[in-house]
Amino acid sequence: MKTSTINPSTHKGETSRQDIYTRVTERIVADLEQGVRPWAKPWNAEHAAGKITRPLRHNGTPYSGINILMLWSSAMAGGFAAPIWMTFRQSMELGGHVRKGEKGSLVVYANSITRKETDEHTGDDTEREIHFMKGYTVFNVEQIEGLPVHYYAKPEPRFHPVQRIEHAERFFASLKADIRHGGTQAYYAQGSDTIRMPPFEAFCDAESYY
């Protein structure tokens, strides 16, 4: 018995698969152009009201691979602290509904199947491995209303507060900047002339905060 692998370019789903590749690549490139590295956040969503940092499916199963980066990126863009994501249909099955106007996030599913074929000339059996990929849309639970209450639960933060740096505190206090804490993003809001930061305890260490 012979075993071979079909080149992805020979599979009829190539157009769809290439579209998924393009969308994933464009999302990561857009983040990089804005100076965002979705795989390396200096703060931890666990301390910003999120349950854990790794994205979860509706049944609690963690996402893996590129989906982690994609959903981290979507969470940062949307300001979501909750780690749970689900499809439109799953939200309905759980008694909820996606709010009108909410934009979903792309996740991908990749796998392979093995097909046995018999050579009509030699009679030899050949196993061909066919790879496939498909994309689908999910929503963060903060975009969904009416779900069972435990999907919205925000457990007490579990952390050991890091020590603030005294001289850095004095320096920033002297600037009299309006620094507001909350959420999962760090940025300067020009309109209100304020600095927005995740909670101090959310950062991996004091240096990352300052």
C-alpha positions as CSV (number, residue, x, y, z in Angstrom):
1,M,0.0,0.0,0.0
2,K,1.3,3.4,-0.9
3,T,0.7,6.6,1.0
4,S,0.8,10.1,-0.5
5,T,-0.2,13.6,0.4
6,I,-2.3,15.7,-1.9
7,N,-0.9,19.2,-2.4
8,P,-3.4,21.7,-1.1
9,S,-3.4,23.5,-4.4
10,T,-5.1,20.5,-6.0
11,H,-8.0,20.5,-3.7
12,K,-11.1,22.2,-4.9
13,G,-11.4,24.2,-1.7
14,E,-8.2,26.1,-2.5
15,T,-10.0,29.4,-3.3
16,S,-11.8,29.4,0.0
17,R,-8.7,28.3,1.9
18,Q,-6.6,31.0,0.3
19,D,-9.2,33.6,1.3
20,I,-8.9,32.4,4.9
21,Y,-5.1,32.6,4.7
22,T,-5.4,36.1,3.4
23,R,-7.8,37.3,6.1
24,V,-5.6,35.9,8.9
25,T,-2.5,37.4,7.4
26,E,-4.1,40.8,6.9
27,R,-5.3,40.8,10.5
28,I,-1.9,40.1,11.9
29,V,-0.2,42.6,9.6
30,A,-2.7,45.3,10.6
31,D,-1.9,44.7,14.2
32,L,1.8,44.9,13.6
33,E,1.5,48.1,11.7
34,Q,-0.2,49.6,14.7
35,G,2.5,48.4,17.0
36,V,0.4,45.7,18.5
37,R,1.8,42.2,19.1
38,P,-1.2,40.0,19.9
39,W,1.0,37.2,21.2
40,A,2.8,39.4,23.8
41,K,0.6,41.5,26.0
42,P,2.4,43.2,29.0
43,W,-0.8,42.8,31.1
44,N,-2.9,39.8,32.0
45,A,-6.7,39.7,31.3
46,E,-7.0,37.6,34.5
47,H,-6.5,40.8,36.5
48,A,-8.7,42.9,34.3
49,A,-11.9,40.9,35.0
50,G,-11.2,38.2,32.5
51,K,-11.4,34.6,33.7
52,I,-8.2,33.5,31.9
53,T,-6.2,34.8,29.0
54,R,-6.6,31.9,26.7
55,P,-9.7,32.1,24.6
56,L,-12.4,29.5,25.3
57,R,-15.2,28.0,23.3
58,H,-18.8,28.1,24.7
59,N,-18.2,24.7,26.3
60,G,-15.0,25.7,28.1
61,T,-12.6,24.1,25.6
62,P,-9.6,26.3,24.9
63,Y,-8.9,27.5,21.4
64,S,-5.5,26.6,20.0
65,G,-3.0,27.6,17.3
66,I,-3.6,30.7,15.2
67,N,-7.1,31.1,16.7
68,I,-5.5,32.2,20.0
69,L,-3.7,35.1,18.3
70,M,-6.8,36.0,16.2
71,L,-9.1,36.1,19.2
72,W,-6.6,38.0,21.4
73,S,-6.4,40.6,18.6
74,S,-10.2,40.8,18.4
75,A,-10.5,41.1,22.2
76,M,-8.0,44.0,22.3
77,A,-9.7,45.7,19.4
78,G,-13.1,45.3,21.0
79,G,-12.0,45.9,24.6
80,F,-13.4,42.5,25.7
81,A,-12.2,41.1,29.0
82,A,-14.3,37.9,28.9
83,P,-12.5,34.9,27.3
84,I,-15.5,33.0,26.0
85,W,-16.5,33.0,22.3
86,M,-19.3,31.3,20.4
87,T,-21.1,31.2,17.1
88,F,-24.4,32.9,16.3
89,R,-26.2,29.5,16.4
90,Q,-24.6,28.5,19.7
91,S,-25.7,31.7,21.3
92,M,-29.3,31.0,20.2
93,E,-29.2,27.4,21.4
94,L,-28.2,28.8,24.8
95,G,-31.1,31.2,24.9
96,G,-29.1,34.3,23.9
97,H,-28.9,36.6,20.9
98,V,-26.1,38.6,19.4
99,R,-26.7,42.4,19.7
100,K,-27.7,44.1,16.4
101,G,-24.7,45.6,14.7
102,E,-22.1,43.5,16.4
103,K,-19.2,42.3,14.3
104,G,-18.0,38.8,14.6
105,S,-14.4,37.5,14.6
106,L,-12.9,34.9,12.3
107,V,-11.6,31.6,13.6
108,V,-10.4,28.7,11.5
109,Y,-10.7,24.9,11.6
110,A,-8.0,22.8,9.9
111,N,-7.9,19.0,9.6
112,S,-7.2,16.2,7.1
113,I,-9.0,13.1,5.9
114,T,-7.5,10.0,4.4
115,R,-9.0,8.6,1.2
116,K,-8.2,5.1,-0.1
117,E,-8.1,4.7,-3.8
118,T,-7.3,1.7,-6.0
119,D,-5.2,2.0,-9.1
120,E,-7.3,0.7,-12.0
121,H,-4.2,-0.5,-13.8
122,T,-2.1,-2.2,-11.1
123,G,-4.8,-2.9,-8.5
124,D,-2.6,-1.3,-5.8
125,D,-4.3,0.5,-3.0
126,T,-3.2,4.1,-2.3
127,E,-4.0,6.2,0.6
128,R,-4.3,9.9,-0.1
129,E,-4.2,12.5,2.7
130,I,-6.4,15.5,1.9
131,H,-6.0,18.6,3.9
132,F,-8.8,21.1,4.4
133,M,-9.4,24.4,6.2
134,K,-12.6,26.4,6.8
135,G,-13.3,29.6,8.6
136,Y,-16.3,30.5,10.7
137,T,-17.5,33.5,12.7
138,V,-17.7,33.7,16.5
139,F,-18.7,36.4,19.0
140,N,-17.5,37.3,22.4
141,V,-20.0,36.8,25.2
142,E,-19.8,40.6,25.8
143,Q,-21.5,41.0,22.4
144,I,-24.3,38.6,23.3
145,E,-27.4,39.2,25.5
146,G,-29.6,36.7,27.3
147,L,-27.0,33.9,28.0
148,P,-27.1,32.0,31.3
149,V,-25.5,34.2,34.0
150,H,-22.4,32.1,34.5
151,Y,-21.1,33.1,31.0
152,Y,-20.9,36.7,32.3
153,A,-19.3,35.8,35.7
154,K,-16.2,37.7,36.6
155,P,-14.3,35.9,39.4
156,E,-12.3,37.7,42.0
157,P,-8.8,38.5,40.7
158,R,-6.2,36.0,41.8
159,F,-2.9,37.7,42.0
160,H,-0.1,38.9,44.2
161,P,0.0,42.7,43.8
162,V,3.3,43.9,42.3
163,Q,5.3,46.6,44.0
164,R,4.9,50.1,42.6
165,I,8.1,51.9,41.7
166,E,8.3,54.9,44.0
167,H,10.4,57.3,41.9
168,A,8.3,56.5,38.8
169,E,5.1,57.3,40.8
170,R,6.6,60.7,41.8
171,F,7.6,61.5,38.2
172,F,4.1,60.8,36.8
173,A,2.4,62.6,39.7
174,S,4.4,65.7,38.8
175,L,3.1,65.6,35.3
176,K,-0.5,65.9,36.6
177,A,-1.7,63.7,33.8
178,D,-5.3,62.4,34.0
179,I,-4.7,58.6,34.2
180,R,-7.8,56.4,34.3
181,H,-7.7,52.7,35.0
182,G,-10.0,50.0,33.7
183,G,-10.6,47.8,30.6
184,T,-8.0,45.8,28.8
185,Q,-6.3,48.5,26.6
186,A,-3.6,51.0,27.2
187,Y,-3.8,54.2,25.1
188,Y,-4.0,58.0,25.1
189,A,-7.4,59.5,24.4
190,Q,-6.8,62.7,22.6
191,G,-10.4,63.9,22.7
192,S,-10.6,63.8,26.5
193,D,-6.8,64.3,27.0
194,T,-6.7,61.3,29.3
195,I,-4.4,58.2,29.6
196,R,-6.3,54.9,29.8
197,M,-4.6,51.9,31.4
198,P,-5.6,48.4,32.5
199,P,-5.5,48.0,36.3
200,F,-2.0,48.2,37.8
201,E,-2.4,44.7,39.2
202,A,-3.1,43.4,35.7
203,F,0.5,43.9,34.5
204,C,3.1,41.2,34.6
205,D,5.5,43.4,36.6
206,A,5.9,47.1,37.6
207,E,8.3,47.8,34.7
208,S,5.6,46.8,32.2
209,Y,3.1,49.2,33.8
210,Y,5.5,52.2,33.7
